[in-house]
């Protein structure tokens, strides 16, 4: 999740990584201090005054967006070539149970 300051051009962005989204959980009373500290840091990064009202607003924006962040796939779905190279057939006692086409996956972009 990326927060951009709309009225402050050139200000840095605040990014909430998917792997750190659990730390924004405000339903656990033991975690409230962590959420307050993180929202104060977010205000500082975004160039917003770290008042309790602003921290509450920033934390509310992030916490409200967490369900979308969690539901979002971490990678695009696999793409396959259209051609089929055969059929895989699963049998049990000579009775077909399931079958699936054998298709090659597109490799896509790789990074070194």
C-alpha positions in Angstrom: 0.0 0.0 0.0 1.4 3.4 -1.0 0.3 6.7 0.6 1.1 9.8 -1.5 0.7 13.3 -0.1 -1.7 14.9 -2.6 -1.0 18.6 -1.8 2.7 18.3 -1.2 4.5 17.7 -4.5 7.9 16.2 -4.1 7.2 14.9 -0.6 8.3 11.2 0.0 5.8 8.4 -0.1 4.9 6.1 2.8 4.7 2.4 1.9 3.1 -0.3 3.9 4.6 -3.7 2.9 2.3 -6.7 2.8 4.7 -8.5 5.1 4.3 -5.8 7.7 0.5 -5.4 7.5 -0.1 -7.5 10.6 1.6 -4.9 12.7 -1.2 -2.4 11.9 -3.8 -4.6 13.6 -5.6 -2.3 16.1 -8.0 -4.9 17.4 -5.5 -6.2 19.9 -5.1 -3.7 22.8 -1.4 -4.8 23.2 -0.7 -3.5 19.7 -2.2 0.0 20.0 1.2 1.5 21.0 2.8 0.0 17.9 0.1 1.4 15.6 0.4 4.9 17.3 4.2 4.9 16.7 3.9 3.7 13.1 1.2 6.3 12.4 3.5 9.1 13.9 6.3 7.9 11.7 4.0 7.9 8.6 3.0 11.5 9.4 6.7 12.4 9.7 7.5 10.8 6.4 4.6 12.4 4.6 5.4 15.8 5.9 2.3 16.1 8.0 2.3 17.5 11.5 2.2 14.5 14.0 -0.8 15.6 16.0 -3.1 13.0 17.5 -5.8 13.9 15.0 -3.5 13.5 12.0 -2.1 10.2 13.3 -5.6 8.9 13.8 -6.5 9.9 10.2 -3.4 8.3 8.7 -3.9 5.1 10.8 -7.5 5.0 9.8 -6.6 5.2 6.1 -4.1 2.4 6.4 -6.3 0.1 8.6 -9.3 0.6 6.3 -7.2 -0.4 3.3 -5.7 -3.5 4.8 -8.4 -5.9 3.7 -7.8 -4.9 0.1 -4.1 -5.3 0.6 -4.5 -8.8 2.0 -7.0 -9.9 -0.7 -4.7 -8.6 -3.5 -2.7 -11.4 -5.1 1.0 -11.1 -4.5 1.9 -12.1 -8.0 0.0 -12.1 -11.4 -1.7 -15.3 -12.4 0.4 -17.8 -14.4 0.1 -17.5 -18.2 0.2 -20.6 -20.4 0.7 -21.0 -24.1 -2.5 -21.9 -26.0 -1.1 -25.1 -27.5 -1.7 -28.3 -25.6 1.0 -31.0 -25.6 -1.2 -33.9 -24.5 -3.6 -34.9 -21.7 -2.8 -36.2 -18.3 -5.3 -38.8 -17.1 -5.6 -40.1 -13.6 -7.2 -43.6 -13.3 -8.1 -45.7 -10.3 -8.8 -49.3 -11.0 -9.0 -48.5 -14.6 -11.7 -45.9 -14.1 -10.8 -42.3 -15.1 -10.9 -40.0 -12.1 -9.6 -36.7 -13.4 -7.8 -35.3 -16.5 -5.9 -32.2 -17.3 -4.3 -30.7 -20.4 -0.5 -30.5 -20.4 0.4 -26.9 -21.3 3.7 -25.0 -21.1 3.9 -21.9 -18.9 5.1 -18.6 -20.3 8.3 -17.6 -18.5 7.8 -13.9 -18.6 10.4 -11.5 -17.2 13.3 -12.7 -15.1 15.6 -10.5 -13.1 19.3 -11.3 -12.4 
